[in-house]
């Protein structure tokens, strides 16, 4: 499904207004929060399906106080398993920060999927990942050409 550039612009304007109105507070319009939760579910599902078809992406996970490189080796409704040099770490979805879920999930979402890029942009904005939100929303608008 391709998006219209206008939809991306309206999303940007609405998000900007919500962020400006909140003045640094996390109180965004409940619709944005709901959409971000739905997108988190879609990200988890993309990871699960990707692993089921044999995609084992290289990622970074928090292990102790450091970021540790590893490879996604399994994913289920409960969480994701990442094999590092030291051990295989089972991470429940709730333990992943919004940024970490985004970074892992992005590897499992087609780069040319304008609709998911729009959803990722909204997800990132709701979670105050503004640089990532901008990147995703600009990509969604470019894919609409």
MOUR-V46511 format. One record per pair of residues at least 6 apart in sequence whose C-alpha atoms are under 6 Angstrom apart, sorted by the first residue. I is the first residue (numbers start at 1). J is the second residue. D is the distance in whole Angstrom. If there is no record, write none. Layout:
i=<I I>
j=<J J>
d=<D D>
//
This chain:
i=<2 2 3 5 18 36 43 46 47 47 48 48 56 56 57 57 58 58 59 59 59 60 60 60 60 61 61 70 70 70 71 71 72 72 73 73 74 74 78 79 79 79 80 80 81 81 82 82 114 114 117 117 118 118 121 121 121 124 125>
j=<114 144 144 141 28 123 105 108 105 108 75 76 72 73 71 72 70 71 69 70 71 67 68 69 70 67 68 82 83 84 82 83 81 82 81 82 80 81 92 91 92 93 90 91 89 90 88 89 140 143 136 140 137 140 133 136 137 133 133>
d=<6 6 6 5 6 4 5 6 6 6 5 6 5 6 6 6 6 4 6 5 6 6 5 4 6 5 5 6 5 4 5 5 6 4 6 6 6 5 6 5 4 5 6 5 5 4 5 5 5 6 5 5 5 6 4 5 5 5 5>
//
